[in-house]
Amino acid sequence: MSTVKANNGKLTSGSDKKVLTLIAVLSVAIPVVVAILFFLPKSGQSNVDVSYLPGFHAILNSLTAVALIIGYYYIKRNNIKAHRGAMLAAFGLSAIFLVSYVTYHFLGQRTIFGGEGFLKYFYYFILLTHILLAIAIVPLVLLSVYFGITNQLARHRRISRWTFPIWLYVAVTGVLVYLLISPYYT
């Protein structure tokens, strides 16, 4: 059994430290891998058709946003079991999205936005905030889920106040980015 130590007024067990270290590593590794795959030069055409994946990603992001809203609804009504189910569904959908997104950027070709004027600035603003907050959301989601499933509810509530709106923004803007760039897919 792990010893519990006081850490700035918070209790942290030995297993907590291991999981928090893993979360820190994943929080750096995931964005780095995605960035490498995104900027990796493509060598020719892939034999695997991944052209359907951007639409699939939009569906996953839409379902994630719905699951997040349902989870929020249930926690406001003190239905912990339904909240947990909805949030784990959002987490699962996001995990599937991440694997599919990495697959798409590894095998697919980059698409350039072709809009002009205000629409171009709007698209790049949404895209930039989406990307930056998608990077920030990785540790927030992992910590929120971990604290929730380990019943560290004070820690869960404290971090989830940040996680929920950022995660919802990332999910919704993921769909918006898809809708704006979809006319330019080849």
The 8 nearest C-alpha neighbors of each residue, nearest first, counted from 0:
[[1, 2, 13, 14, 12, 3, 15, 4],
 [2, 0, 13, 12, 3, 14, 15, 4],
 [3, 1, 12, 13, 4, 0, 11, 14],
 [2, 4, 12, 11, 10, 1, 5, 13],
 [5, 3, 11, 10, 6, 12, 2, 9],
 [4, 6, 10, 9, 8, 7, 11, 3],
 [5, 7, 9, 8, 10, 4, 11, 3],
 [8, 6, 9, 5, 10, 11, 4, 3],
 [7, 9, 6, 5, 10, 4, 11, 3],
 [10, 8, 6, 7, 5, 11, 4, 154],
 [9, 11, 5, 4, 6, 3, 12, 8],
 [10, 12, 4, 3, 15, 9, 6, 5],
 [13, 11, 3, 15, 14, 2, 1, 4],
 [12, 14, 16, 1, 15, 2, 17, 11],
 [13, 15, 17, 16, 12, 18, 1, 11],
 [16, 14, 12, 18, 13, 17, 11, 19],
 [15, 17, 19, 13, 14, 18, 20, 12],
 [18, 16, 14, 20, 15, 19, 21, 13],
 [17, 19, 21, 15, 20, 16, 22, 14],
 [18, 20, 22, 16, 21, 17, 15, 23],
 [19, 21, 23, 17, 18, 22, 16, 24],
 [22, 20, 18, 24, 19, 23, 25, 17],
 [21, 23, 19, 25, 20, 24, 26, 18],
 [24, 22, 20, 26, 21, 25, 19, 27],
 [23, 25, 21, 27, 26, 22, 28, 20],
 [26, 24, 28, 22, 27, 23, 29, 21],
 [27, 25, 23, 138, 24, 137, 28, 22],
 [26, 28, 25, 24, 29, 30, 31, 23],
 [27, 29, 25, 31, 30, 26, 24, 32],
 [28, 30, 32, 31, 25, 27, 26, 33],
 [31, 29, 33, 32, 28, 27, 34, 134],
 [30, 32, 34, 28, 29, 33, 35, 27],
 [33, 31, 35, 29, 34, 30, 28, 36],
 [32, 34, 30, 36, 31, 35, 37, 101],
 [35, 33, 37, 31, 32, 36, 30, 38],
 [36, 34, 32, 38, 37, 33, 39, 31],
 [37, 35, 39, 33, 34, 105, 38, 104],
 [36, 38, 34, 35, 104, 39, 33, 105],
 [37, 39, 35, 36, 34, 40, 33, 41],
 [38, 40, 36, 35, 37, 41, 105, 34],
 [41, 39, 38, 42, 37, 36, 43, 35],
 [42, 40, 43, 39, 108, 44, 106, 105],
 [43, 41, 40, 44, 45, 39, 106, 108],
 [42, 44, 41, 45, 40, 108, 46, 106],
 [43, 45, 46, 42, 41, 107, 108, 106],
 [46, 44, 47, 106, 43, 107, 48, 42],
 [45, 47, 48, 44, 106, 49, 43, 107],
 [48, 46, 45, 49, 106, 107, 44, 50],
 [47, 49, 50, 46, 45, 51, 107, 106],
 [50, 48, 51, 52, 103, 107, 47, 106],
 [49, 51, 52, 48, 53, 107, 103, 184],
 [50, 52, 49, 54, 53, 55, 48, 56],
 [51, 53, 55, 54, 49, 50, 56, 103],
 [54, 52, 56, 55, 51, 57, 177, 50],
 [55, 53, 57, 56, 52, 51, 58, 177],
 [54, 56, 52, 58, 53, 57, 59, 51],
 [57, 55, 53, 59, 54, 58, 52, 96],
 [56, 58, 174, 60, 54, 55, 59, 61],
 [57, 59, 61, 55, 56, 60, 62, 54],
 [60, 58, 56, 62, 61, 57, 63, 92],
 [59, 61, 170, 63, 57, 58, 62, 56],
 [62, 60, 58, 64, 63, 59, 57, 65],
 [61, 63, 65, 59, 64, 60, 66, 58],
 [62, 64, 89, 60, 66, 61, 65, 92],
 [63, 65, 67, 61, 62, 66, 170, 167],
 [64, 66, 62, 68, 63, 67, 69, 61],
 [67, 65, 69, 63, 85, 89, 64, 68],
 [68, 66, 70, 64, 65, 69, 63, 89],
 [67, 69, 71, 65, 70, 66, 72, 64],
 [70, 68, 72, 66, 71, 67, 65, 73],
 [71, 69, 82, 85, 67, 73, 68, 72],
 [70, 72, 68, 74, 69, 73, 67, 75],
 [71, 73, 69, 75, 70, 74, 68, 76],
 [74, 72, 82, 76, 78, 70, 75, 71],
 [73, 75, 77, 76, 71, 82, 78, 72],
 [74, 76, 72, 73, 77, 71, 78, 70],
 [77, 75, 73, 74, 78, 72, 79, 71],
 [78, 76, 74, 75, 79, 73, 82, 80],
 [79, 77, 73, 76, 74, 81, 80, 82],
 [78, 80, 82, 81, 77, 83, 74, 73],
 [79, 81, 83, 82, 78, 84, 73, 85],
 [80, 82, 84, 83, 79, 78, 73, 85],
 [83, 81, 70, 79, 73, 85, 80, 84],
 [82, 84, 86, 80, 81, 85, 79, 87],
 [85, 83, 81, 87, 82, 86, 88, 80],
 [86, 84, 70, 88, 82, 66, 87, 83],
 [85, 87, 89, 83, 88, 84, 70, 82],
 [86, 88, 90, 84, 89, 85, 83, 91],
 [87, 89, 85, 91, 86, 90, 92, 84],
 [90, 88, 63, 86, 92, 66, 87, 91],
 [89, 91, 87, 93, 88, 92, 86, 94],
 [92, 90, 94, 88, 93, 89, 87, 95],
 [91, 93, 89, 95, 94, 90, 63, 59],
 [94, 92, 96, 90, 91, 95, 89, 97],
 [93, 95, 91, 97, 96, 92, 90, 98],
 [96, 94, 92, 98, 93, 97, 99, 91],
 [97, 95, 93, 99, 94, 98, 100, 56],
 [96, 98, 100, 94, 99, 95, 93, 101],
 [99, 97, 101, 95, 100, 96, 102, 94],
 [98, 100, 102, 96, 97, 101, 103, 95],
 [101, 99, 97, 103, 102, 98, 96, 104],
 [100, 102, 104, 98, 103, 99, 105, 97],
 [103, 101, 99, 105, 100, 104, 106, 98],
 [104, 102, 100, 107, 106, 105, 101, 49],
 [105, 103, 101, 107, 102, 106, 37, 36],
 [104, 106, 102, 103, 36, 101, 107, 37],
 [105, 107, 103, 104, 45, 102, 108, 49],
 [108, 106, 103, 104, 105, 49, 109, 50],
 [107, 109, 110, 106, 104, 41, 103, 44],
 [108, 110, 111, 107, 104, 37, 184, 41],
 [109, 111, 184, 108, 112, 183, 185, 180],
 [112, 110, 113, 109, 183, 180, 184, 114],
 [111, 113, 180, 114, 183, 110, 119, 179],
 [114, 112, 111, 183, 115, 119, 180, 182],
 [113, 115, 119, 112, 118, 116, 122, 180],
 [116, 114, 119, 118, 117, 113, 120, 112],
 [115, 117, 119, 118, 120, 114, 121, 122],
 [116, 118, 120, 119, 121, 115, 122, 114],
 [119, 117, 121, 116, 120, 115, 122, 114],
 [118, 120, 115, 122, 114, 117, 121, 116],
 [121, 119, 117, 123, 122, 118, 124, 116],
 [120, 122, 118, 124, 119, 123, 117, 125],
 [123, 121, 119, 125, 120, 124, 118, 126],
 [122, 124, 126, 120, 125, 121, 127, 119],
 [125, 123, 121, 127, 126, 122, 120, 128],
 [124, 126, 122, 128, 123, 127, 129, 121],
 [127, 125, 123, 129, 124, 128, 122, 130],
 [128, 126, 130, 124, 129, 125, 123, 131],
 [127, 129, 131, 125, 130, 126, 132, 124],
 [128, 130, 126, 132, 127, 169, 131, 133],
 [131, 129, 133, 127, 128, 132, 126, 134],
 [132, 130, 128, 134, 133, 129, 127, 135],
 [131, 133, 135, 134, 129, 130, 136, 128],
 [134, 132, 130, 136, 135, 131, 129, 169],
 [133, 135, 132, 131, 136, 137, 30, 130],
 [136, 134, 132, 133, 137, 131, 138, 139],
 [135, 137, 139, 133, 134, 138, 140, 132],
 [136, 138, 140, 139, 26, 135, 134, 141],
 [139, 137, 141, 26, 140, 136, 142, 22],
 [138, 140, 136, 142, 162, 137, 141, 143],
 [141, 139, 143, 142, 137, 138, 136, 144],
 [140, 142, 138, 144, 139, 143, 145, 137],
 [143, 141, 145, 139, 140, 144, 138, 146],
 [142, 144, 140, 155, 146, 145, 141, 159],
 [143, 145, 147, 141, 142, 146, 140, 148],
 [146, 144, 142, 148, 147, 143, 141, 149],
 [145, 147, 151, 155, 149, 143, 144, 148],
 [148, 146, 144, 150, 145, 155, 149, 143],
 [147, 149, 145, 150, 146, 144, 151, 83],
 [148, 150, 146, 147, 151, 145, 152, 144],
 [151, 149, 147, 152, 148, 146, 155, 145],
 [152, 150, 146, 149, 154, 153, 155, 147],
 [151, 153, 155, 150, 154, 156, 147, 146],
 [154, 152, 156, 155, 151, 157, 146, 150],
 [155, 153, 157, 152, 156, 151, 158, 146],
 [154, 156, 152, 146, 143, 153, 147, 157],
 [157, 155, 159, 153, 154, 158, 152, 160],
 [156, 158, 154, 155, 159, 160, 153, 161],
 [157, 159, 160, 155, 161, 156, 143, 162],
 [160, 158, 162, 156, 161, 163, 157, 143],
 [159, 161, 158, 162, 157, 163, 156, 164],
 [162, 160, 159, 158, 163, 164, 165, 139],
 [161, 163, 159, 165, 139, 160, 166, 164],
 [162, 164, 166, 165, 159, 161, 167, 160],
 [165, 163, 167, 166, 162, 168, 161, 160],
 [164, 166, 168, 162, 167, 163, 169, 161],
 [167, 165, 169, 163, 168, 164, 162, 170],
 [166, 168, 164, 170, 165, 169, 64, 163],
 [169, 167, 165, 171, 166, 170, 172, 164],
 [170, 168, 166, 172, 129, 167, 171, 173],
 [169, 171, 60, 167, 173, 168, 64, 172],
 [172, 170, 168, 174, 173, 169, 167, 175],
 [171, 173, 175, 169, 174, 170, 176, 168],
 [174, 172, 170, 176, 171, 175, 169, 60],
 [175, 173, 57, 177, 172, 171, 176, 60],
 [174, 176, 172, 178, 177, 173, 179, 171],
 [177, 175, 179, 173, 174, 178, 172, 180],
 [176, 178, 174, 180, 175, 179, 181, 173],
 [179, 177, 175, 181, 176, 180, 174, 182],
 [178, 180, 176, 177, 181, 175, 122, 182],
 [179, 181, 177, 183, 182, 112, 178, 176],
 [180, 182, 183, 178, 184, 177, 179, 53],
 [183, 181, 180, 184, 179, 178, 185, 113],
 [184, 182, 181, 180, 185, 112, 113, 110],
 [185, 183, 181, 182, 110, 180, 111, 50],
 [184, 183, 110, 50, 182, 181, 108, 109]]
